[in-house]
Amino acid sequence: MATIFYKDVVSAVVAAVGAEKGPGIVERQLQSKGISPDKFDASQLQGVLVAICSATKLYISDPAKKAGFEAKLRAMAG
């Protein structure tokens, strides 16, 4: 079962790029680092932060929204 933190990160990505792409972005980045959604926490987000931000920002055209999204994820990472 995925952690609440995992669900919060997915929700943030979905808010930025939509429900069709959001979950897949997070899942692929965690999988590439061998991180399980059922143990995902803020310290692990730090390890995949750049990858999730980079993948998500490919779908965001507005530079201000890109910066806002990255700031939100960095805040979540602590």
N, C-alpha and C positions, 0 to 999 in steps of 0.2 A: 504494500500500500504506500503510495506516494506521501511524502511529508507535506505538512501545511505550507512550509517554506517553498517547496517545489511548486505547489499549486499557486502560490503568490507570484513566483517568478514567471510561470506560464501566463498568469493573468496579466502581468505587466507587458509581456511580449504580445499577447493577444490584443491588448488595448492599443498597441502601437501598429500592428500589422494585420490584425484580423484573426478570426478563429480558424480559418482555413490553413494559414501558414504558421501561426504562432507556436502551437504545441510541437510541431515537427522540428522547428528551429531548436528549441530547448532540448528535445529528445536526442537529436543528432549530436549536439555539442557535448552533452553529458556522456553519451555512448562513446564518442571519440576519446574521452578521457577516462573511461571505465568507471564512471560515477553512477550509482544506482539512485533512482528517484525516491526510493524508500529510506535513504539515509542522507539525502541532500540537505545541506545547511549553508549558512552564510560563509563559513570558511571555505567550503568547496566552490561556492559561487565566485570567490576571488580567483580561483584557478581557471575558470572558464568565462570570466567576465568579458574579456576582450573578444573571445570567439563569439559569444552570444550577441554582444553589441555589434560586432562587424556583420554578422549574418543578418541581424534584424535591420540594421541601417541600410542594407541593400534594397529594402522595400519601402524606405521612407524617403521622400523627395525633399521635404522641407528641412533645411539645415537647423532651424530652431527646434523642430521636433526631434531631430536626431540627437541634438545636445541635451534636450530635456529627458529623452529616454535614457541616454547613457548616465546622466546624473541620477536618475531614479534608481537604476540598477546598482550604481556605485554606492548609493545610500543603503540599499538593501544588503550589500556585501559588508557594510560596516566600516 
